C-alpha cells in the first residue's frame, strides 16, 4: 500500500507569503519617503501598526494551518517578517537618536543606507529560508 501526497503551494503563496512580504515592505516605506513629510512619529506609527498586523497574522495562521511539531516554511517566514519589522522599528529609533545627538545629515545618510540594506538583507534571508526548506530538505 502506497500513499502519494502532494501539497499545492499556490494557496499558501496568496494567503500567507505575498501578504507577509508586502507588510514587511510597508515597514520600509518610511526610509524611502521624504524626511520632511514623514517625521519620526509617523514612521514609528506605521512600523508599529505593521508589527501589530503581523502579530495578528501570526495568530490567525497558527489557527488555520495544520499543527506540526516541526518548524515549517510558513513558521520561519512569519518569524522572519516579525524580526525584520522589529529591526525597522529599531532602525527608525536609531536614526532619530542620531539626528538628535549628532546631525540631520548623519541621520539622513543612515536612513538612505537602511532603505537599501534592509531590503537586501531581507531578500538574502528569504533566499536562505527558501533553499533550506524547499531544496535543502
C-alpha positions in Angstrom: 0.0 0.0 0.0 1.5 3.3 -1.0 0.1 6.8 -0.5 1.2 9.7 -2.6 0.6 13.1 -1.0 1.4 16.4 -2.7 1.0 19.9 -1.4 -0.3 22.6 -3.7 1.6 25.7 -2.6 -0.4 28.3 -4.6 -2.9 28.9 -1.8 -0.1 29.4 0.7 1.6 31.9 -1.6 -1.6 34.0 -2.0 -2.8 33.7 1.6 0.4 34.0 3.5 3.6 34.6 1.6 2.6 37.6 -0.6 0.7 39.5 2.2 3.6 39.0 4.6 6.2 40.2 2.1 4.0 43.3 1.4 3.7 44.0 5.1 7.4 44.0 5.6 7.8 46.3 2.6 5.4 48.7 4.2 7.7 48.9 7.2 10.5 50.1 4.9 8.4 52.8 3.1 9.4 55.3 5.8 13.0 55.1 4.6 12.1 55.9 1.1 9.8 58.9 1.6 10.8 62.5 2.2 12.1 63.0 5.7 10.4 66.4 5.8 6.9 65.0 5.2 7.3 61.7 7.1 8.5 62.5 10.6 9.8 60.0 13.2 6.4 59.8 14.9 4.7 58.9 11.6 7.4 56.4 10.8 7.0 54.7 14.2 3.2 54.6 13.9 3.5 53.0 10.5 6.0 50.4 11.6 4.3 49.5 14.9 1.0 49.2 13.1 2.7 46.8 10.7 4.1 44.9 13.6 0.6 44.5 15.1 -0.8 43.3 11.8 2.0 40.7 11.6 1.2 39.5 15.1 -2.5 39.2 14.3 -1.5 37.4 11.1 0.7 35.0 13.1 -2.2 34.2 15.4 -4.6 33.7 12.5 -2.1 31.5 10.7 -1.5 29.3 13.8 -5.2 28.7 14.0 -5.6 28.0 10.3 -2.5 25.9 9.5 -2.2 22.3 10.5 -0.4 21.8 13.8 3.1 20.4 13.4 5.9 19.5 15.8 8.5 20.9 13.5 9.1 24.4 12.1 7.6 24.8 8.7 8.5 27.3 6.0 5.4 29.5 6.9 6.5 29.5 10.5 10.0 30.6 9.5 8.6 33.2 7.2 6.3 34.6 9.9 9.2 34.8 12.3 11.5 36.4 9.8 8.9 39.0 8.9 8.4 39.8 12.6 12.1 40.2 13.1 12.6 42.4 10.1 9.7 44.7 11.2 11.3 44.9 14.7 14.6 45.8 13.0 12.8 48.5 11.1 11.4 49.9 14.3 14.9 49.8 16.0 16.4 51.5 12.9 13.8 54.3 13.0 14.6 54.9 16.7 18.3 54.7 16.0 18.0 57.2 13.2 16.1 59.5 15.5 18.8 59.3 18.1 21.5 60.0 15.5 19.5 63.1 14.4 19.1 64.4 17.9 22.7 63.6 19.2 24.8 64.1 16.0 23.3 65.8 13.0 20.5 65.7 10.5 22.9 64.8 7.7 24.2 61.8 9.5 20.6 60.7 10.2 19.7 61.1 6.5 22.7 59.1 5.5 21.8 56.3 7.9 18.2 56.4 6.6 19.4 56.0 3.0 21.6 53.1 4.0 18.8 51.5 5.9 16.5 51.9 2.9 18.9 49.8 0.8 20.4 47.5 3.4 17.1 46.2 5.0 15.5 45.0 1.7 18.8 43.4 0.6 19.2 41.6 4.0 15.5 40.5 3.8 15.9 39.1 0.3 19.1 37.2 1.3 17.3 35.9 4.4 14.3 34.8 2.4 16.5 33.1 -0.2 18.3 31.2 2.6 15.0 30.1 4.1 13.7 29.0 0.7 16.8 27.0 -0.1 16.8 25.5 3.4 13.1 24.5 3.4 12.5 23.7 -0.3 15.8 22.5 -1.7 17.9 21.5 1.3 15.2 19.4 2.7 
